[in-house]
Amino acid sequence: MTRADGFVWVLFAAIGFLIGQVVALIAISVAAGVTGNGSRISAIENLSAPPAWYIASGLVGLWVGFALGPVLASKVRGTKDLVADLGIIFRPVDLWGIAIGIGGQLLVTLIYWPFQSHLHDFNAPTTKLTGGAHGTTFLVIAVLTVVGAPFFEELFFRGVLFRGLLVLVGGSRWRARAGVARVAIVGLAVVLDGALFGLAHGELEQLAGLAVFGCILACVAFRTGRLGMNMVSHTTFNLIAVLAIAHNRSGVIH
């Protein structure tokens, strides 16, 4: 890939993100109409615990854009083989991602531990994501969070975006660089990817933790050249959060 290709990949990532936002709004509007809440969308989106239909439709809409960006990048400035271009390959060694996901949660906990008592509504984003869901609806949100989010977010952030950033920052011959120059190129791409990952979630108080975990996932993607271990790591990270929510609620089914 040339630097121009890298720019196009990053551009398609931005376009995909914007399209995802639009499709999410459309999906929420459709779901609101189906459930008889068409006139209450503004009120519902400001709730601390929105209903499950609102959360699910928004997530699925967003993922349309997260999938479209990588597909366009592969078709227009790739080999047209999405699996090969983005490294959507799983191997047994990817099970190490379980340890990375657990370690990521522990690291984020340690980062915030000295400040949690001073943070206002630190758990508000988690509450808003899981909403007021209980029983089966909670299980649906949990599956979307543990299975859907890791797949589409890794496809987007560590697939098309990180790979595009590497080439955009380092040029077509970045792999041939050695020493400090190579470290600087990879380091800048990792930091940019992690920062954008954190910012995309739109949660100021959780930005630092999400950015750090995003950087970890970018390092994993660089080291393996694939997305398999990333998806396992991300899945484990989200699963721990969902299990913690279920535990605090005294069980998923109640």
C-alpha positions as CSV (number, residue, x, y, z in Angstrom):
1,M,0.0,0.0,0.0
2,T,1.1,3.5,-0.8
3,R,0.6,6.6,1.5
4,A,-2.3,7.5,-0.9
5,D,-3.9,4.1,-0.2
6,G,-3.5,4.7,3.5
7,F,-5.2,8.0,3.2
8,V,-8.1,6.4,1.3
9,W,-8.4,3.7,4.0
10,V,-8.6,6.3,6.8
11,L,-11.0,8.3,4.7
12,F,-13.3,5.3,4.2
13,A,-13.1,4.7,7.9
14,A,-14.3,8.2,8.6
15,I,-17.1,7.8,6.0
16,G,-18.1,4.5,7.5
17,F,-18.3,6.0,10.9
18,L,-20.5,8.8,9.7
19,I,-22.8,6.5,7.8
20,G,-23.0,4.3,10.9
21,Q,-24.2,7.3,12.9
22,V,-26.9,8.1,10.3
23,V,-28.1,4.5,10.0
24,A,-28.2,4.2,13.8
25,L,-30.6,7.2,13.9
26,I,-32.7,5.7,11.1
27,A,-32.8,2.3,12.9
28,I,-33.8,3.9,16.2
29,S,-36.6,5.9,14.4
30,V,-37.9,2.7,12.8
31,A,-37.8,0.8,16.1
32,A,-39.5,3.6,17.9
33,G,-42.3,3.6,15.3
34,V,-42.7,-0.1,15.6
35,T,-42.9,0.0,19.4
36,G,-45.2,3.0,19.5
37,N,-42.6,5.4,20.8
38,G,-42.2,7.6,17.7
39,S,-43.1,10.7,19.6
40,R,-40.9,10.0,22.6
41,I,-37.4,9.5,20.9
42,S,-36.0,12.7,22.3
43,A,-37.1,11.8,25.8
44,I,-35.9,8.3,25.5
45,E,-32.4,9.2,24.3
46,N,-31.9,11.3,27.4
47,L,-32.8,8.5,29.8
48,S,-30.1,7.1,32.1
49,A,-31.3,3.6,31.3
50,P,-32.9,3.5,27.8
51,P,-35.1,0.5,26.7
52,A,-33.4,-2.5,25.1
53,W,-35.0,-1.8,21.6
54,Y,-33.3,1.6,21.6
55,I,-29.9,0.3,22.5
56,A,-30.0,-2.7,20.1
57,S,-31.2,-0.8,17.1
58,G,-28.6,1.9,17.6
59,L,-25.8,-0.7,17.9
60,V,-26.8,-2.6,14.8
61,G,-27.2,0.6,12.8
62,L,-23.7,1.8,13.9
63,W,-22.2,-1.6,12.9
64,V,-23.5,-1.1,9.4
65,G,-21.1,1.7,9.0
66,F,-18.3,-0.1,10.8
67,A,-18.7,-2.9,8.2
68,L,-19.1,-0.7,5.2
69,G,-15.8,1.3,5.8
70,P,-13.6,-1.8,5.7
71,V,-15.5,-3.3,2.7
72,L,-15.1,-0.2,0.6
73,A,-11.4,0.1,1.5
74,S,-10.8,-3.5,0.5
75,K,-12.8,-3.1,-2.7
76,V,-11.4,0.2,-3.8
77,R,-7.8,0.2,-2.5
78,G,-7.2,-3.4,-1.5
79,T,-7.1,-6.9,-3.0
80,K,-10.9,-7.1,-2.8
81,D,-10.4,-10.0,-0.4
82,L,-11.7,-8.6,2.9
83,V,-10.5,-11.5,4.9
84,A,-6.9,-11.2,3.6
85,D,-6.8,-7.5,3.6
86,L,-7.9,-7.1,7.2
87,G,-6.5,-10.4,8.6
88,I,-9.8,-11.8,9.7
89,I,-8.1,-15.1,10.7
90,F,-8.3,-17.1,13.9
91,R,-5.7,-19.5,15.2
92,P,-5.4,-21.5,18.4
93,V,-2.8,-19.1,19.7
94,D,-5.5,-16.4,19.7
95,L,-6.8,-17.9,23.0
96,W,-4.1,-15.8,24.6
97,G,-6.5,-13.0,24.0
98,I,-8.4,-14.2,27.0
99,A,-5.5,-13.2,29.2
100,I,-5.1,-9.9,27.4
101,G,-8.8,-9.1,27.9
102,I,-8.6,-9.9,31.6
103,G,-5.4,-7.9,31.9
104,G,-7.0,-5.0,30.1
105,Q,-9.9,-4.9,32.6
106,L,-7.5,-5.1,35.5
107,L,-5.3,-2.3,34.1
108,V,-8.3,0.0,33.5
109,T,-9.5,-0.7,37.0
110,L,-6.0,0.3,38.4
111,I,-6.0,3.4,36.3
112,Y,-9.3,4.6,37.7
113,W,-9.0,3.3,41.2
114,P,-7.4,6.4,42.8
115,F,-10.0,8.7,41.1
116,Q,-13.3,6.8,41.2
117,S,-14.6,8.5,44.3
118,H,-14.1,11.9,42.5
119,L,-15.7,10.9,39.2
120,H,-19.3,11.8,38.7
121,D,-21.5,9.0,37.4
122,F,-18.5,6.9,36.3
123,N,-20.8,3.9,35.6
124,A,-23.4,5.9,33.7
125,P,-22.2,4.8,30.3
126,T,-22.4,1.1,31.3
127,T,-25.9,1.7,32.8
128,K,-27.0,3.4,29.6
129,L,-25.6,0.6,27.4
130,T,-27.4,-2.2,29.3
131,G,-30.4,0.0,29.9
132,G,-33.2,-1.1,32.1
133,A,-33.0,-4.5,30.5
134,H,-33.8,-7.6,32.5
135,G,-34.2,-11.3,31.7
136,T,-34.2,-12.2,28.0
137,T,-33.7,-8.6,26.9
138,F,-30.6,-8.3,29.1
139,L,-29.3,-11.5,27.5
140,V,-29.9,-10.0,24.0
141,I,-28.0,-6.8,24.9
142,A,-25.2,-9.0,26.5
143,V,-24.8,-11.0,23.3
144,L,-24.7,-7.9,21.2
145,T,-22.1,-6.4,23.6
146,V,-19.9,-9.5,23.9
147,V,-20.2,-10.9,20.4
148,G,-21.2,-8.2,18.0
149,A,-19.3,-5.2,19.4
150,P,-15.8,-6.9,19.4
151,F,-16.2,-8.2,15.9
152,F,-17.4,-5.0,14.2
153,E,-15.2,-2.6,16.3
154,E,-12.1,-4.6,15.7
155,L,-13.0,-4.9,12.0
156,F,-13.2,-1.1,12.0
157,F,-10.6,0.3,14.4
158,R,-7.8,-2.3,14.1
159,G,-8.7,-3.5,10.7
160,V,-9.2,-0.6,8.3
161,L,-8.3,2.4,10.6
162,F,-5.1,1.1,12.2
163,R,-3.7,-0.4,9.0
164,G,-4.5,2.8,7.1
165,L,-2.9,4.9,9.8
166,L,0.3,2.8,9.7
167,V,0.8,3.5,6.0
168,L,-0.4,7.1,6.2
169,V,2.1,7.9,8.9
170,G,5.0,5.8,7.7
171,G,4.5,5.6,3.9
172,S,4.6,2.5,1.7
173,R,8.1,1.5,2.9
174,W,7.5,1.9,6.6
175,R,8.2,-1.8,7.1
176,A,11.7,-1.3,5.8
177,R,12.4,1.3,8.4
178,A,14.6,0.3,11.4
179,G,15.3,1.4,14.9
180,V,13.8,4.6,16.3
181,A,12.1,5.5,13.0
182,R,10.1,2.3,12.9
183,V,9.2,2.5,16.6
184,A,8.1,6.1,16.1
185,I,5.8,5.2,13.2
186,V,4.2,2.3,14.9
187,G,3.9,4.2,18.2
188,L,2.2,7.2,16.6
189,A,-0.3,4.9,14.7
190,V,-1.0,3.0,17.9
191,V,-1.6,6.2,19.9
192,L,-3.8,7.7,17.2
193,D,-5.9,4.5,16.9
194,G,-6.3,4.2,20.7
195,A,-7.3,7.8,21.0
196,L,-9.8,7.6,18.2
197,F,-11.2,4.4,19.7
198,G,-11.7,6.2,23.0
199,L,-13.2,9.3,21.5
200,A,-15.6,7.3,19.3
201,H,-17.4,6.0,22.4
202,G,-18.3,9.6,23.4
203,E,-17.7,9.1,27.1
204,L,-15.4,11.7,28.6
205,E,-14.9,10.1,32.0
206,Q,-14.1,6.7,30.5
207,L,-12.0,8.1,27.6
208,A,-8.6,7.4,29.2
209,G,-9.4,3.7,30.0
210,L,-10.9,3.1,26.6
211,A,-7.9,4.8,24.9
212,V,-5.4,2.7,26.8
213,F,-7.2,-0.5,25.9
214,G,-7.5,0.6,22.3
215,C,-3.7,1.1,22.3
216,I,-3.2,-2.4,23.7
217,L,-5.5,-3.9,20.9
218,A,-3.6,-1.9,18.3
219,C,-0.3,-3.4,19.6
220,V,-1.8,-6.9,19.4
221,A,-3.0,-6.3,15.8
222,F,0.5,-5.0,14.9
223,R,2.2,-8.0,16.5
224,T,0.0,-10.7,15.1
225,G,-0.9,-9.1,11.7
226,R,-4.4,-10.5,12.2
227,L,-7.6,-9.7,14.0
228,G,-8.3,-13.0,15.7
229,M,-6.5,-12.4,18.9
230,N,-7.9,-8.9,19.0
231,M,-11.5,-10.1,18.8
232,V,-10.9,-12.7,21.5
233,S,-9.3,-10.0,23.8
234,H,-12.1,-7.6,23.1
235,T,-14.8,-10.2,23.7
236,T,-13.2,-11.2,27.0
237,F,-12.9,-7.5,28.1
238,N,-16.6,-7.0,27.4
239,L,-17.7,-10.3,28.9
240,I,-16.1,-9.4,32.2
241,A,-18.0,-6.1,32.2
242,V,-21.3,-7.9,31.5
243,L,-20.7,-10.5,34.1
244,A,-19.9,-7.8,36.6
245,I,-23.2,-6.0,35.8
246,A,-25.1,-9.3,36.1
247,H,-23.5,-10.0,39.4
248,N,-24.3,-6.6,40.8
249,R,-27.9,-7.1,39.7
250,S,-27.9,-10.5,41.5
251,G,-28.2,-12.5,38.3
252,V,-29.3,-12.0,34.7
253,I,-32.7,-13.7,35.1
254,H,-34.8,-12.1,37.8
